[in-house]
Amino acid sequence: QLETLEQEEQERLELGAHHAERRIYIVSHKHGVTVTKVLQEKKAEPQCQIFSYSQAELRGLLLEGANLLLLRVLACRQAVPPGLIFPAIDTEGHLCTSSY
């Protein structure tokens, strides 16, 4: 029973005079998960979006750390069970599925 309590991702892009930074914070709480996405381009005000997902939506949620662990286990076993699909959170902070 592994559970991700908190996760932070940060990405920065610099291309000449243009630069952008994206940060995503994922925090678990007793009712589910809150995802906060912050996007800042150049010196503009940061744009913030917050998404909340319930425990029911997230049953079996696979975040980045758990995904790495699962990939190692599958590599050691050299087999992937058919139909292996998990709910995940994409790079924009939206709920999606991850299949193997």
C-alpha positions in Angstrom: 0.0 0.0 0.0 2.2 2.8 -1.3 0.7 6.3 -1.4 2.1 9.5 -2.8 1.4 12.3 -0.3 2.9 15.1 -2.2 4.6 15.7 -5.6 6.1 18.7 -7.3 7.2 19.1 -10.9 9.0 22.0 -12.4 9.8 22.7 -16.0 11.6 25.8 -17.4 12.0 26.7 -21.1 14.3 29.4 -22.3 14.3 30.1 -26.1 16.1 33.4 -26.8 14.2 36.3 -25.2 11.2 34.0 -24.5 11.0 32.0 -21.4 8.3 30.1 -19.6 8.1 28.2 -16.3 5.5 25.6 -15.4 5.1 24.1 -11.9 2.6 21.5 -10.8 2.0 20.6 -7.2 0.0 17.5 -6.3 -1.1 17.1 -2.7 -3.1 14.2 -1.2 -5.7 14.8 1.5 -8.4 12.6 3.1 -11.0 13.6 0.4 -8.7 13.1 -2.6 -6.0 15.1 -4.4 -5.6 18.7 -5.2 -3.5 19.7 -8.3 -2.2 23.2 -8.6 -0.7 24.3 -11.9 1.2 27.6 -12.2 2.3 28.9 -15.6 4.4 32.0 -16.0 5.6 33.4 -19.3 8.3 36.1 -19.4 7.6 38.7 -16.7 3.8 38.3 -16.8 1.7 37.5 -13.8 1.6 33.8 -13.1 -1.5 32.0 -14.2 -2.8 29.5 -11.6 -5.3 26.7 -12.1 -6.5 24.3 -9.4 -8.1 20.9 -10.0 -9.5 18.7 -7.3 -10.2 15.0 -7.7 -12.2 12.8 -5.3 -10.9 9.5 -3.8 -13.4 7.6 -6.0 -12.0 9.1 -9.2 -8.5 8.3 -8.1 -8.8 4.7 -7.1 -5.5 3.1 -8.1 -3.9 6.5 -9.0 -0.4 6.1 -10.4 1.9 9.2 -9.9 5.5 9.6 -11.1 7.2 7.8 -8.2 4.9 4.9 -8.2 5.2 4.7 -11.9 9.0 4.3 -11.7 8.6 1.6 -9.1 6.1 -0.3 -11.2 8.3 -0.1 -14.3 11.2 -1.6 -12.3 9.0 -4.5 -11.1 7.7 -5.1 -14.6 11.2 -5.1 -16.0 12.4 -7.6 -13.3 9.5 -9.9 -14.2 10.0 -9.3 -17.9 6.2 -9.3 -18.4 3.3 -6.9 -18.5 -0.1 -8.2 -17.4 -2.7 -7.7 -20.1 -5.0 -4.7 -19.6 -2.8 -2.9 -17.1 -4.4 0.5 -16.9 -4.2 3.1 -14.1 -5.6 6.6 -13.5 -2.9 9.2 -13.8 -2.4 12.9 -13.9 -1.0 14.4 -17.1 1.5 17.3 -17.5 -1.4 19.8 -17.5 -2.8 18.5 -14.2 -5.8 16.7 -15.7 -7.0 13.2 -14.9 -6.1 10.7 -17.6 -5.2 7.0 -17.9 -1.8 5.3 -18.1 -1.7 2.0 -19.9 1.1 -0.5 -20.3 
